[in-house]
Amino acid sequence: MSRSLRHGALAATATAFAIVSLSACAAGNNAETLKIRPDNAATSVGSIKVQNVNVITQPEGGEDGPAVVAATLFNEGTEREVLEAITLPGSSVQVTLQAAEGKGPIVVPAGGQVIIGGKGNAAAVIENSGEAARNGDVQQVVFKLSRTGDIGLGASVFPAEGFFKDFGPSPKAEAPAAKPSPKPSGSASGDAADEAGTAGTGAEGAQDETGAQGETGAQGDAATQGAGDVPAAD
C-alpha cells in the first residue's frame, strides 16, 4: 500500500471516531443508557430525589404481619419538604409514618436527606401487608410531599433476609398462651366432702329418732290393748 493510501485510511478512521463521539455527546445526560438503575428503584421530581426504594416483608416466607417501605429521600432545594403520606395504589392498606424522633412529621431538610427504614431512622409501616406485597413482585409506591406533590415509582418486594435484614419490619407479635382453667384446691374439696358427710349423718340420725319413736308408740298401744283384755276378778 502506498504512503498516500495509508494516510487516507487513517484520516477516514479518525473522522468516523469523531462522528461517533459527537453523536454520543449530542445525546446529552438524558440518553437512554444513562437511565439504567440498579435493582433498587430510584426517581426524581424537581429538587427531590427518591432512591433505594424497596418494600420489605417478614423474614419467613408466607408469614403474615406488617411490612415496611425502605427509601432515601434527598432534597436539593432551598426549602424543607414534609413527607405527608406514602400510599400503595391498587390496595386498601394503610402506611403509618413515624419520624426518627418518634414524634412529629418526617421532614426532608433543605439540602439534606432522610432515611426511611432501619434502626434509628424514620419508619413507614404497612399494616396487613399480605393484601398488597408479595415477595418477588413490584409494588407501586407513591410518596406525597408538601411542596413537590406525588412521586410514584415501582419498588421491588423482598423478605427481611440477608442485606435487608436490618431494614425489615419488627417480628410478628405472638398471641399470648391460653391460661389453664383453675382447679379446685384440696382444702375446698375436703370441706365440701365434710359438709356432705355432716348432712348425711344428720339425716341418718333423724331417721333413727323417728324409728325409735314409732317403735315406742307401737309398744304402748300393745300394752294398752293387753290391759283391756284381762278378765275381771270374781
Rosetta constraint file for C-alpha pairs under 8 A:
AtomPair CA 1 CA 5 HARMONIC 6.35 0.50
AtomPair CA 1 CA 6 HARMONIC 6.74 0.50
AtomPair CA 2 CA 6 HARMONIC 6.45 0.50
AtomPair CA 3 CA 7 HARMONIC 6.32 0.50
AtomPair CA 4 CA 8 HARMONIC 6.24 0.50
AtomPair CA 5 CA 9 HARMONIC 6.30 0.50
AtomPair CA 6 CA 10 HARMONIC 6.33 0.50
AtomPair CA 7 CA 11 HARMONIC 6.23 0.50
AtomPair CA 8 CA 12 HARMONIC 6.28 0.50
AtomPair CA 9 CA 13 HARMONIC 6.29 0.50
AtomPair CA 10 CA 14 HARMONIC 6.25 0.50
AtomPair CA 11 CA 15 HARMONIC 6.19 0.50
AtomPair CA 12 CA 16 HARMONIC 6.25 0.50
AtomPair CA 13 CA 17 HARMONIC 6.29 0.50
AtomPair CA 14 CA 18 HARMONIC 6.20 0.50
AtomPair CA 15 CA 19 HARMONIC 6.32 0.50
AtomPair CA 16 CA 20 HARMONIC 6.42 0.50
AtomPair CA 17 CA 21 HARMONIC 6.25 0.50
AtomPair CA 18 CA 22 HARMONIC 6.14 0.50
AtomPair CA 19 CA 23 HARMONIC 6.13 0.50
AtomPair CA 20 CA 24 HARMONIC 6.34 0.50
AtomPair CA 21 CA 25 HARMONIC 6.32 0.50
AtomPair CA 22 CA 26 HARMONIC 6.05 0.50
AtomPair CA 23 CA 27 HARMONIC 6.50 0.50
AtomPair CA 24 CA 28 HARMONIC 7.22 0.50
AtomPair CA 27 CA 31 HARMONIC 5.35 0.50
AtomPair CA 29 CA 34 HARMONIC 6.78 0.50
AtomPair CA 30 CA 34 HARMONIC 6.56 0.50
AtomPair CA 30 CA 35 HARMONIC 7.18 0.50
AtomPair CA 31 CA 35 HARMONIC 6.96 0.50
AtomPair CA 32 CA 36 HARMONIC 7.37 0.50
AtomPair CA 37 CA 41 HARMONIC 7.28 0.50
AtomPair CA 37 CA 42 HARMONIC 7.30 0.50
AtomPair CA 39 CA 156 HARMONIC 7.79 0.50
AtomPair CA 40 CA 51 HARMONIC 7.18 0.50
AtomPair CA 40 CA 52 HARMONIC 4.71 0.50
AtomPair CA 40 CA 53 HARMONIC 5.73 0.50
AtomPair CA 40 CA 54 HARMONIC 6.56 0.50
AtomPair CA 40 CA 155 HARMONIC 7.19 0.50
AtomPair CA 40 CA 156 HARMONIC 7.20 0.50
AtomPair CA 41 CA 51 HARMONIC 6.12 0.50
AtomPair CA 41 CA 52 HARMONIC 5.56 0.50
AtomPair CA 41 CA 53 HARMONIC 5.09 0.50
AtomPair CA 41 CA 54 HARMONIC 7.09 0.50
AtomPair CA 41 CA 153 HARMONIC 7.12 0.50
AtomPair CA 41 CA 154 HARMONIC 6.59 0.50
AtomPair CA 41 CA 155 HARMONIC 5.61 0.50
AtomPair CA 41 CA 156 HARMONIC 7.45 0.50
AtomPair CA 42 CA 49 HARMONIC 7.48 0.50
AtomPair CA 42 CA 50 HARMONIC 5.42 0.50
AtomPair CA 42 CA 51 HARMONIC 4.11 0.50
AtomPair CA 42 CA 52 HARMONIC 6.05 0.50
AtomPair CA 42 CA 53 HARMONIC 6.56 0.50
AtomPair CA 42 CA 153 HARMONIC 7.46 0.50
AtomPair CA 43 CA 49 HARMONIC 5.95 0.50
AtomPair CA 43 CA 50 HARMONIC 5.38 0.50
AtomPair CA 43 CA 51 HARMONIC 6.48 0.50
AtomPair CA 43 CA 153 HARMONIC 7.14 0.50
AtomPair CA 44 CA 48 HARMONIC 5.61 0.50
AtomPair CA 44 CA 49 HARMONIC 4.16 0.50
AtomPair CA 44 CA 50 HARMONIC 5.91 0.50
AtomPair CA 44 CA 151 HARMONIC 7.78 0.50
AtomPair CA 45 CA 49 HARMONIC 6.51 0.50
AtomPair CA 45 CA 148 HARMONIC 7.36 0.50
AtomPair CA 45 CA 151 HARMONIC 6.91 0.50
AtomPair CA 46 CA 148 HARMONIC 7.17 0.50
AtomPair CA 47 CA 75 HARMONIC 5.81 0.50
AtomPair CA 47 CA 76 HARMONIC 4.91 0.50
AtomPair CA 47 CA 77 HARMONIC 5.16 0.50
AtomPair CA 48 CA 73 HARMONIC 6.93 0.50
AtomPair CA 48 CA 74 HARMONIC 5.62 0.50
AtomPair CA 48 CA 75 HARMONIC 4.83 0.50
AtomPair CA 48 CA 76 HARMONIC 6.30 0.50
AtomPair CA 48 CA 77 HARMONIC 7.51 0.50
AtomPair CA 48 CA 148 HARMONIC 7.52 0.50
AtomPair CA 49 CA 73 HARMONIC 5.73 0.50
AtomPair CA 49 CA 74 HARMONIC 4.99 0.50
AtomPair CA 49 CA 75 HARMONIC 6.64 0.50
AtomPair CA 49 CA 76 HARMONIC 7.99 0.50
AtomPair CA 50 CA 71 HARMONIC 6.94 0.50
AtomPair CA 50 CA 72 HARMONIC 5.85 0.50
AtomPair CA 50 CA 73 HARMONIC 4.66 0.50
AtomPair CA 50 CA 74 HARMONIC 6.45 0.50
AtomPair CA 51 CA 71 HARMONIC 5.96 0.50
AtomPair CA 51 CA 72 HARMONIC 5.25 0.50
AtomPair CA 51 CA 73 HARMONIC 6.46 0.50
AtomPair CA 52 CA 70 HARMONIC 7.20 0.50
AtomPair CA 52 CA 71 HARMONIC 5.08 0.50
AtomPair CA 52 CA 72 HARMONIC 6.08 0.50
AtomPair CA 53 CA 69 HARMONIC 7.11 0.50
AtomPair CA 53 CA 70 HARMONIC 5.52 0.50
AtomPair CA 53 CA 71 HARMONIC 4.31 0.50
AtomPair CA 53 CA 72 HARMONIC 7.13 0.50
AtomPair CA 53 CA 155 HARMONIC 5.68 0.50
AtomPair CA 53 CA 156 HARMONIC 7.67 0.50
AtomPair CA 54 CA 69 HARMONIC 5.89 0.50
AtomPair CA 54 CA 70 HARMONIC 5.28 0.50
AtomPair CA 54 CA 71 HARMONIC 6.63 0.50
AtomPair CA 54 CA 155 HARMONIC 4.94 0.50
AtomPair CA 54 CA 156 HARMONIC 5.25 0.50
AtomPair CA 54 CA 157 HARMONIC 6.03 0.50
AtomPair CA 54 CA 158 HARMONIC 7.32 0.50
AtomPair CA 55 CA 67 HARMONIC 7.02 0.50
AtomPair CA 55 CA 68 HARMONIC 5.79 0.50
AtomPair CA 55 CA 69 HARMONIC 4.65 0.50
AtomPair CA 55 CA 70 HARMONIC 6.24 0.50
AtomPair CA 55 CA 133 HARMONIC 7.44 0.50
AtomPair CA 55 CA 139 HARMONIC 7.54 0.50
AtomPair CA 55 CA 155 HARMONIC 6.37 0.50
AtomPair CA 55 CA 156 HARMONIC 6.15 0.50
AtomPair CA 55 CA 157 HARMONIC 4.66 0.50
AtomPair CA 55 CA 158 HARMONIC 6.32 0.50
AtomPair CA 56 CA 67 HARMONIC 5.63 0.50
AtomPair CA 56 CA 68 HARMONIC 5.36 0.50
AtomPair CA 56 CA 69 HARMONIC 6.35 0.50
AtomPair CA 56 CA 70 HARMONIC 7.19 0.50
AtomPair CA 56 CA 157 HARMONIC 5.80 0.50
AtomPair CA 56 CA 158 HARMONIC 4.99 0.50
AtomPair CA 56 CA 159 HARMONIC 5.36 0.50
AtomPair CA 56 CA 160 HARMONIC 5.78 0.50
AtomPair CA 56 CA 164 HARMONIC 7.30 0.50
AtomPair CA 56 CA 167 HARMONIC 7.46 0.50
AtomPair CA 56 CA 168 HARMONIC 5.43 0.50
AtomPair CA 56 CA 169 HARMONIC 7.13 0.50
AtomPair CA 57 CA 65 HARMONIC 7.91 0.50
AtomPair CA 57 CA 66 HARMONIC 6.98 0.50
AtomPair CA 57 CA 67 HARMONIC 4.40 0.50
AtomPair CA 57 CA 68 HARMONIC 6.64 0.50
AtomPair CA 57 CA 129 HARMONIC 7.57 0.50
AtomPair CA 57 CA 133 HARMONIC 7.59 0.50
AtomPair CA 57 CA 135 HARMONIC 7.40 0.50
AtomPair CA 57 CA 157 HARMONIC 7.23 0.50
AtomPair CA 57 CA 158 HARMONIC 6.19 0.50
AtomPair CA 57 CA 159 HARMONIC 4.64 0.50
AtomPair CA 57 CA 160 HARMONIC 5.86 0.50
AtomPair CA 57 CA 168 HARMONIC 6.49 0.50
AtomPair CA 57 CA 169 HARMONIC 6.68 0.50
AtomPair CA 58 CA 63 HARMONIC 6.46 0.50
AtomPair CA 58 CA 64 HARMONIC 7.32 0.50
AtomPair CA 58 CA 65 HARMONIC 6.60 0.50
AtomPair CA 58 CA 66 HARMONIC 7.09 0.50
AtomPair CA 58 CA 67 HARMONIC 6.35 0.50
AtomPair CA 58 CA 159 HARMONIC 5.63 0.50
AtomPair CA 58 CA 160 HARMONIC 5.75 0.50
AtomPair CA 58 CA 168 HARMONIC 6.98 0.50
AtomPair CA 58 CA 169 HARMONIC 6.42 0.50
AtomPair CA 58 CA 170 HARMONIC 7.91 0.50
AtomPair CA 58 CA 171 HARMONIC 6.87 0.50
AtomPair CA 58 CA 172 HARMONIC 7.74 0.50
AtomPair CA 59 CA 63 HARMONIC 7.93 0.50
AtomPair CA 59 CA 159 HARMONIC 4.99 0.50
AtomPair CA 59 CA 160 HARMONIC 4.45 0.50
AtomPair CA 59 CA 161 HARMONIC 5.68 0.50
AtomPair CA 59 CA 165 HARMONIC 7.62 0.50
AtomPair CA 59 CA 168 HARMONIC 7.77 0.50
AtomPair CA 60 CA 159 HARMONIC 7.28 0.50
AtomPair CA 61 CA 159 HARMONIC 7.30 0.50
AtomPair CA 64 CA 128 HARMONIC 7.32 0.50
AtomPair CA 64 CA 129 HARMONIC 7.32 0.50
AtomPair CA 64 CA 130 HARMONIC 6.22 0.50
AtomPair CA 64 CA 172 HARMONIC 7.67 0.50
AtomPair CA 65 CA 127 HARMONIC 7.11 0.50
AtomPair CA 65 CA 128 HARMONIC 6.02 0.50
AtomPair CA 65 CA 129 HARMONIC 6.45 0.50
AtomPair CA 65 CA 130 HARMONIC 7.42 0.50
AtomPair CA 65 CA 171 HARMONIC 7.78 0.50
AtomPair CA 65 CA 172 HARMONIC 5.48 0.50
AtomPair CA 66 CA 125 HARMONIC 6.61 0.50
AtomPair CA 66 CA 126 HARMONIC 5.44 0.50
AtomPair CA 66 CA 127 HARMONIC 4.73 0.50
AtomPair CA 66 CA 128 HARMONIC 5.69 0.50
AtomPair CA 66 CA 129 HARMONIC 5.44 0.50
AtomPair CA 66 CA 169 HARMONIC 6.48 0.50
AtomPair CA 66 CA 170 HARMONIC 7.71 0.50
AtomPair CA 66 CA 172 HARMONIC 7.25 0.50
AtomPair CA 67 CA 125 HARMONIC 5.89 0.50
AtomPair CA 67 CA 126 HARMONIC 4.96 0.50
AtomPair CA 67 CA 127 HARMONIC 6.73 0.50
AtomPair CA 67 CA 128 HARMONIC 7.85 0.50
AtomPair CA 67 CA 129 HARMONIC 5.63 0.50
AtomPair CA 67 CA 168 HARMONIC 7.12 0.50
AtomPair CA 67 CA 169 HARMONIC 5.40 0.50
AtomPair CA 68 CA 117 HARMONIC 7.24 0.50
AtomPair CA 68 CA 123 HARMONIC 7.37 0.50
AtomPair CA 68 CA 124 HARMONIC 5.51 0.50
AtomPair CA 68 CA 125 HARMONIC 4.48 0.50
AtomPair CA 68 CA 126 HARMONIC 5.43 0.50
AtomPair CA 68 CA 168 HARMONIC 6.40 0.50
AtomPair CA 68 CA 169 HARMONIC 5.69 0.50
AtomPair CA 69 CA 116 HARMONIC 7.22 0.50
AtomPair CA 69 CA 117 HARMONIC 6.82 0.50
AtomPair CA 69 CA 123 HARMONIC 7.62 0.50
AtomPair CA 69 CA 124 HARMONIC 5.45 0.50
AtomPair CA 69 CA 125 HARMONIC 6.66 0.50
AtomPair CA 69 CA 126 HARMONIC 7.43 0.50
AtomPair CA 70 CA 115 HARMONIC 7.75 0.50
AtomPair CA 70 CA 116 HARMONIC 5.17 0.50
AtomPair CA 70 CA 117 HARMONIC 4.74 0.50
AtomPair CA 70 CA 118 HARMONIC 7.88 0.50
AtomPair CA 70 CA 123 HARMONIC 7.86 0.50
AtomPair CA 70 CA 124 HARMONIC 7.43 0.50
AtomPair CA 70 CA 167 HARMONIC 6.99 0.50
AtomPair CA 71 CA 115 HARMONIC 6.12 0.50
AtomPair CA 71 CA 116 HARMONIC 5.14 0.50
AtomPair CA 71 CA 117 HARMONIC 6.89 0.50
AtomPair CA 72 CA 113 HARMONIC 7.01 0.50
AtomPair CA 72 CA 114 HARMONIC 5.86 0.50
AtomPair CA 72 CA 115 HARMONIC 4.55 0.50
AtomPair CA 72 CA 116 HARMONIC 6.06 0.50
AtomPair CA 73 CA 108 HARMONIC 6.99 0.50
AtomPair CA 73 CA 113 HARMONIC 5.44 0.50
AtomPair CA 73 CA 114 HARMONIC 5.40 0.50
AtomPair CA 73 CA 115 HARMONIC 6.55 0.50
AtomPair CA 74 CA 108 HARMONIC 7.07 0.50
AtomPair CA 74 CA 111 HARMONIC 7.52 0.50
AtomPair CA 74 CA 112 HARMONIC 6.01 0.50
AtomPair CA 74 CA 113 HARMONIC 4.34 0.50
AtomPair CA 74 CA 114 HARMONIC 6.79 0.50
AtomPair CA 75 CA 80 HARMONIC 7.47 0.50
AtomPair CA 75 CA 81 HARMONIC 7.57 0.50
AtomPair CA 75 CA 108 HARMONIC 6.27 0.50
AtomPair CA 75 CA 109 HARMONIC 6.58 0.50
AtomPair CA 75 CA 110 HARMONIC 5.60 0.50
AtomPair CA 75 CA 111 HARMONIC 5.29 0.50
AtomPair CA 75 CA 112 HARMONIC 5.52 0.50
AtomPair CA 75 CA 113 HARMONIC 5.98 0.50
AtomPair CA 76 CA 110 HARMONIC 6.45 0.50
AtomPair CA 76 CA 111 HARMONIC 4.80 0.50
AtomPair CA 76 CA 112 HARMONIC 7.06 0.50
AtomPair CA 77 CA 110 HARMONIC 5.59 0.50
AtomPair CA 77 CA 111 HARMONIC 6.02 0.50
AtomPair CA 78 CA 110 HARMONIC 5.02 0.50
AtomPair CA 78 CA 111 HARMONIC 6.59 0.50
AtomPair CA 79 CA 109 HARMONIC 7.28 0.50
AtomPair CA 79 CA 110 HARMONIC 5.02 0.50
AtomPair CA 80 CA 107 HARMONIC 6.99 0.50
AtomPair CA 80 CA 108 HARMONIC 5.81 0.50
AtomPair CA 80 CA 109 HARMONIC 4.51 0.50
AtomPair CA 80 CA 110 HARMONIC 4.52 0.50
AtomPair CA 81 CA 107 HARMONIC 5.88 0.50
AtomPair CA 81 CA 108 HARMONIC 5.09 0.50
AtomPair CA 81 CA 109 HARMONIC 6.42 0.50
AtomPair CA 81 CA 110 HARMONIC 7.37 0.50
AtomPair CA 81 CA 145 HARMONIC 6.25 0.50
AtomPair CA 81 CA 146 HARMONIC 5.75 0.50
AtomPair CA 81 CA 147 HARMONIC 6.19 0.50
AtomPair CA 81 CA 148 HARMONIC 7.84 0.50
AtomPair CA 82 CA 105 HARMONIC 6.75 0.50
AtomPair CA 82 CA 106 HARMONIC 5.90 0.50
AtomPair CA 82 CA 107 HARMONIC 4.55 0.50
AtomPair CA 82 CA 108 HARMONIC 6.04 0.50
AtomPair CA 82 CA 145 HARMONIC 5.55 0.50
AtomPair CA 82 CA 146 HARMONIC 5.20 0.50
AtomPair CA 82 CA 147 HARMONIC 7.77 0.50
AtomPair CA 83 CA 105 HARMONIC 7.09 0.50
AtomPair CA 83 CA 106 HARMONIC 5.47 0.50
AtomPair CA 83 CA 107 HARMONIC 6.19 0.50
AtomPair CA 83 CA 108 HARMONIC 7.29 0.50
AtomPair CA 83 CA 143 HARMONIC 7.11 0.50
AtomPair CA 83 CA 144 HARMONIC 5.99 0.50
AtomPair CA 83 CA 145 HARMONIC 4.62 0.50
AtomPair CA 83 CA 146 HARMONIC 6.46 0.50
AtomPair CA 84 CA 105 HARMONIC 7.40 0.50
AtomPair CA 84 CA 106 HARMONIC 7.58 0.50
AtomPair CA 84 CA 143 HARMONIC 7.91 0.50
AtomPair CA 84 CA 144 HARMONIC 5.60 0.50
AtomPair CA 84 CA 145 HARMONIC 5.58 0.50
AtomPair CA 84 CA 146 HARMONIC 6.36 0.50
AtomPair CA 85 CA 95 HARMONIC 7.65 0.50
AtomPair CA 85 CA 97 HARMONIC 7.21 0.50
AtomPair CA 85 CA 143 HARMONIC 6.18 0.50
AtomPair CA 85 CA 144 HARMONIC 5.18 0.50
AtomPair CA 85 CA 145 HARMONIC 7.34 0.50
AtomPair CA 86 CA 95 HARMONIC 6.16 0.50
AtomPair CA 86 CA 97 HARMONIC 7.85 0.50
AtomPair CA 86 CA 124 HARMONIC 7.70 0.50
AtomPair CA 86 CA 141 HARMONIC 6.99 0.50
AtomPair CA 86 CA 142 HARMONIC 5.58 0.50
AtomPair CA 86 CA 143 HARMONIC 4.74 0.50
AtomPair CA 86 CA 144 HARMONIC 6.14 0.50
AtomPair CA 87 CA 94 HARMONIC 7.23 0.50
AtomPair CA 87 CA 95 HARMONIC 6.48 0.50
AtomPair CA 87 CA 141 HARMONIC 5.98 0.50
AtomPair CA 87 CA 142 HARMONIC 5.25 0.50
AtomPair CA 87 CA 143 HARMONIC 6.82 0.50
AtomPair CA 88 CA 92 HARMONIC 7.82 0.50
AtomPair CA 88 CA 93 HARMONIC 7.27 0.50
AtomPair CA 88 CA 132 HARMONIC 7.55 0.50
AtomPair CA 88 CA 139 HARMONIC 7.31 0.50
AtomPair CA 88 CA 140 HARMONIC 5.89 0.50
AtomPair CA 88 CA 141 HARMONIC 4.95 0.50
AtomPair CA 88 CA 142 HARMONIC 6.37 0.50
AtomPair CA 89 CA 140 HARMONIC 6.26 0.50
AtomPair CA 89 CA 141 HARMONIC 6.88 0.50
AtomPair CA 89 CA 142 HARMONIC 7.48 0.50
AtomPair CA 90 CA 132 HARMONIC 7.94 0.50
AtomPair CA 91 CA 131 HARMONIC 6.92 0.50
AtomPair CA 91 CA 132 HARMONIC 5.85 0.50
AtomPair CA 92 CA 131 HARMONIC 7.90 0.50
AtomPair CA 93 CA 126 HARMONIC 6.86 0.50
AtomPair CA 93 CA 127 HARMONIC 6.46 0.50
AtomPair CA 93 CA 128 HARMONIC 6.65 0.50
AtomPair CA 93 CA 129 HARMONIC 7.13 0.50
AtomPair CA 93 CA 131 HARMONIC 7.07 0.50
AtomPair CA 93 CA 132 HARMONIC 7.06 0.50
AtomPair CA 94 CA 126 HARMONIC 6.03 0.50
AtomPair CA 94 CA 127 HARMONIC 6.13 0.50
AtomPair CA 95 CA 124 HARMONIC 6.08 0.50
AtomPair CA 95 CA 125 HARMONIC 5.37 0.50
AtomPair CA 95 CA 126 HARMONIC 4.59 0.50
AtomPair CA 95 CA 127 HARMONIC 6.66 0.50
AtomPair CA 96 CA 123 HARMONIC 7.90 0.50
AtomPair CA 96 CA 124 HARMONIC 5.49 0.50
AtomPair CA 96 CA 125 HARMONIC 5.12 0.50
AtomPair CA 96 CA 126 HARMONIC 6.56 0.50
AtomPair CA 96 CA 127 HARMONIC 7.87 0.50
AtomPair CA 97 CA 105 HARMONIC 7.89 0.50
AtomPair CA 97 CA 106 HARMONIC 7.53 0.50
AtomPair CA 97 CA 122 HARMONIC 7.62 0.50
AtomPair CA 97 CA 123 HARMONIC 5.79 0.50
AtomPair CA 97 CA 124 HARMONIC 4.61 0.50
AtomPair CA 97 CA 125 HARMONIC 6.62 0.50
AtomPair CA 98 CA 102 HARMONIC 5.99 0.50
AtomPair CA 98 CA 103 HARMONIC 6.90 0.50
AtomPair CA 98 CA 104 HARMONIC 7.60 0.50
AtomPair CA 98 CA 105 HARMONIC 7.06 0.50
AtomPair CA 98 CA 106 HARMONIC 6.86 0.50
AtomPair CA 98 CA 122 HARMONIC 5.69 0.50
AtomPair CA 98 CA 123 HARMONIC 5.12 0.50
AtomPair CA 98 CA 124 HARMONIC 6.48 0.50
AtomPair CA 99 CA 103 HARMONIC 5.90 0.50
AtomPair CA 99 CA 104 HARMONIC 6.23 0.50
AtomPair CA 99 CA 105 HARMONIC 5.84 0.50
AtomPair CA 99 CA 106 HARMONIC 4.91 0.50
AtomPair CA 99 CA 107 HARMONIC 8.00 0.50
AtomPair CA 99 CA 121 HARMONIC 7.36 0.50
AtomPair CA 99 CA 122 HARMONIC 4.52 0.50
AtomPair CA 99 CA 123 HARMONIC 6.52 0.50
AtomPair CA 100 CA 106 HARMONIC 7.72 0.50
AtomPair CA 100 CA 120 HARMONIC 6.01 0.50
AtomPair CA 100 CA 121 HARMONIC 4.69 0.50
AtomPair CA 100 CA 122 HARMONIC 4.10 0.50
AtomPair CA 100 CA 123 HARMONIC 7.13 0.50
AtomPair CA 101 CA 122 HARMONIC 7.76 0.50
AtomPair CA 106 CA 122 HARMONIC 6.98 0.50
AtomPair CA 107 CA 114 HARMONIC 7.30 0.50
AtomPair CA 108 CA 112 HARMONIC 6.51 0.50
AtomPair CA 108 CA 113 HARMONIC 5.57 0.50
AtomPair CA 108 CA 114 HARMONIC 5.59 0.50
AtomPair CA 109 CA 113 HARMONIC 6.41 0.50
AtomPair CA 109 CA 114 HARMONIC 7.84 0.50
AtomPair CA 114 CA 122 HARMONIC 7.65 0.50
AtomPair CA 115 CA 121 HARMONIC 6.01 0.50
AtomPair CA 115 CA 122 HARMONIC 6.37 0.50
AtomPair CA 116 CA 121 HARMONIC 5.83 0.50
AtomPair CA 116 CA 122 HARMONIC 4.71 0.50
AtomPair CA 116 CA 123 HARMONIC 5.27 0.50
AtomPair CA 116 CA 124 HARMONIC 6.82 0.50
AtomPair CA 117 CA 121 HARMONIC 5.82 0.50
AtomPair CA 117 CA 122 HARMONIC 6.01 0.50
AtomPair CA 117 CA 123 HARMONIC 5.16 0.50
AtomPair CA 117 CA 124 HARMONIC 7.09 0.50
AtomPair CA 117 CA 167 HARMONIC 5.29 0.50
AtomPair CA 117 CA 168 HARMONIC 7.29 0.50
AtomPair CA 118 CA 122 HARMONIC 7.78 0.50
AtomPair CA 118 CA 123 HARMONIC 7.66 0.50
AtomPair CA 118 CA 166 HARMONIC 5.81 0.50
AtomPair CA 118 CA 167 HARMONIC 4.20 0.50
AtomPair CA 118 CA 168 HARMONIC 7.06 0.50
AtomPair CA 119 CA 166 HARMONIC 7.28 0.50
AtomPair CA 119 CA 167 HARMONIC 7.31 0.50
AtomPair CA 125 CA 169 HARMONIC 7.42 0.50
AtomPair CA 129 CA 133 HARMONIC 5.65 0.50
AtomPair CA 130 CA 134 HARMONIC 6.83 0.50
AtomPair CA 132 CA 139 HARMONIC 7.59 0.50
AtomPair CA 133 CA 137 HARMONIC 7.18 0.50
AtomPair CA 133 CA 139 HARMONIC 6.63 0.50
AtomPair CA 133 CA 157 HARMONIC 6.57 0.50
AtomPair CA 134 CA 157 HARMONIC 6.37 0.50
AtomPair CA 135 CA 157 HARMONIC 4.93 0.50
AtomPair CA 135 CA 158 HARMONIC 5.16 0.50
AtomPair CA 135 CA 159 HARMONIC 6.38 0.50
AtomPair CA 136 CA 156 HARMONIC 6.68 0.50
AtomPair CA 136 CA 157 HARMONIC 5.40 0.50
AtomPair CA 136 CA 158 HARMONIC 6.30 0.50
AtomPair CA 137 CA 156 HARMONIC 6.01 0.50
AtomPair CA 137 CA 157 HARMONIC 5.55 0.50
AtomPair CA 138 CA 154 HARMONIC 5.81 0.50
AtomPair CA 138 CA 155 HARMONIC 5.30 0.50
AtomPair CA 138 CA 156 HARMONIC 4.49 0.50
AtomPair CA 138 CA 157 HARMONIC 6.05 0.50
AtomPair CA 139 CA 154 HARMONIC 5.42 0.50
AtomPair CA 139 CA 155 HARMONIC 5.18 0.50
AtomPair CA 139 CA 156 HARMONIC 6.25 0.50
AtomPair CA 139 CA 157 HARMONIC 6.86 0.50
AtomPair CA 140 CA 152 HARMONIC 6.96 0.50
AtomPair CA 140 CA 153 HARMONIC 5.71 0.50
AtomPair CA 140 CA 154 HARMONIC 4.34 0.50
AtomPair CA 140 CA 155 HARMONIC 6.10 0.50
AtomPair CA 141 CA 152 HARMONIC 5.61 0.50
AtomPair CA 141 CA 153 HARMONIC 5.65 0.50
AtomPair CA 141 CA 154 HARMONIC 6.04 0.50
AtomPair CA 141 CA 155 HARMONIC 6.59 0.50
AtomPair CA 142 CA 150 HARMONIC 6.26 0.50
AtomPair CA 142 CA 151 HARMONIC 5.45 0.50
AtomPair CA 142 CA 152 HARMONIC 4.12 0.50
AtomPair CA 142 CA 153 HARMONIC 6.59 0.50
AtomPair CA 143 CA 149 HARMONIC 7.91 0.50
AtomPair CA 143 CA 150 HARMONIC 5.56 0.50
AtomPair CA 143 CA 151 HARMONIC 5.09 0.50
AtomPair CA 143 CA 152 HARMONIC 6.24 0.50
AtomPair CA 144 CA 148 HARMONIC 7.75 0.50
AtomPair CA 144 CA 149 HARMONIC 5.26 0.50
AtomPair CA 144 CA 150 HARMONIC 4.40 0.50
AtomPair CA 144 CA 151 HARMONIC 6.39 0.50
AtomPair CA 145 CA 149 HARMONIC 4.83 0.50
AtomPair CA 145 CA 150 HARMONIC 6.33 0.50
AtomPair CA 145 CA 151 HARMONIC 7.93 0.50
AtomPair CA 158 CA 164 HARMONIC 7.63 0.50
AtomPair CA 159 CA 164 HARMONIC 7.24 0.50
AtomPair CA 159 CA 165 HARMONIC 7.94 0.50
AtomPair CA 159 CA 168 HARMONIC 7.54 0.50
AtomPair CA 160 CA 164 HARMONIC 4.93 0.50
AtomPair CA 160 CA 165 HARMONIC 4.37 0.50
AtomPair CA 160 CA 166 HARMONIC 7.38 0.50
AtomPair CA 160 CA 167 HARMONIC 6.97 0.50
AtomPair CA 160 CA 168 HARMONIC 4.77 0.50
AtomPair CA 160 CA 169 HARMONIC 7.41 0.50
AtomPair CA 161 CA 165 HARMONIC 4.43 0.50
AtomPair CA 164 CA 168 HARMONIC 6.20 0.50
AtomPair CA 184 CA 188 HARMONIC 6.50 0.50
AtomPair CA 184 CA 189 HARMONIC 6.79 0.50
AtomPair CA 185 CA 189 HARMONIC 6.43 0.50
AtomPair CA 186 CA 190 HARMONIC 6.10 0.50
AtomPair CA 187 CA 191 HARMONIC 6.05 0.50
AtomPair CA 188 CA 192 HARMONIC 6.25 0.50
AtomPair CA 189 CA 193 HARMONIC 6.21 0.50
AtomPair CA 190 CA 194 HARMONIC 6.10 0.50
AtomPair CA 191 CA 195 HARMONIC 6.16 0.50
AtomPair CA 192 CA 196 HARMONIC 6.22 0.50
AtomPair CA 193 CA 197 HARMONIC 6.12 0.50
AtomPair CA 194 CA 198 HARMONIC 6.07 0.50
AtomPair CA 195 CA 199 HARMONIC 6.19 0.50
AtomPair CA 196 CA 200 HARMONIC 6.24 0.50
AtomPair CA 197 CA 201 HARMONIC 6.18 0.50
AtomPair CA 198 CA 202 HARMONIC 6.29 0.50
AtomPair CA 199 CA 203 HARMONIC 6.32 0.50
AtomPair CA 200 CA 204 HARMONIC 6.21 0.50
AtomPair CA 201 CA 205 HARMONIC 6.10 0.50
AtomPair CA 202 CA 206 HARMONIC 6.16 0.50
AtomPair CA 203 CA 207 HARMONIC 6.30 0.50
AtomPair CA 204 CA 208 HARMONIC 6.23 0.50
AtomPair CA 205 CA 209 HARMONIC 6.16 0.50
AtomPair CA 206 CA 210 HARMONIC 6.17 0.50
AtomPair CA 207 CA 211 HARMONIC 6.13 0.50
AtomPair CA 208 CA 212 HARMONIC 6.18 0.50
AtomPair CA 209 CA 213 HARMONIC 6.25 0.50
AtomPair CA 210 CA 214 HARMONIC 6.21 0.50
AtomPair CA 211 CA 215 HARMONIC 6.19 0.50
AtomPair CA 212 CA 216 HARMONIC 6.16 0.50
AtomPair CA 213 CA 217 HARMONIC 6.21 0.50
AtomPair CA 214 CA 218 HARMONIC 6.26 0.50
AtomPair CA 215 CA 219 HARMONIC 6.29 0.50
AtomPair CA 216 CA 220 HARMONIC 6.35 0.50
AtomPair CA 217 CA 221 HARMONIC 6.34 0.50
AtomPair CA 218 CA 222 HARMONIC 6.31 0.50
AtomPair CA 219 CA 223 HARMONIC 6.32 0.50
AtomPair CA 220 CA 224 HARMONIC 6.25 0.50
AtomPair CA 221 CA 225 HARMONIC 6.24 0.50
AtomPair CA 222 CA 226 HARMONIC 6.20 0.50
AtomPair CA 223 CA 227 HARMONIC 6.29 0.50
AtomPair CA 224 CA 228 HARMONIC 6.52 0.50
AtomPair CA 225 CA 229 HARMONIC 6.68 0.50
AtomPair CA 226 CA 230 HARMONIC 6.87 0.50
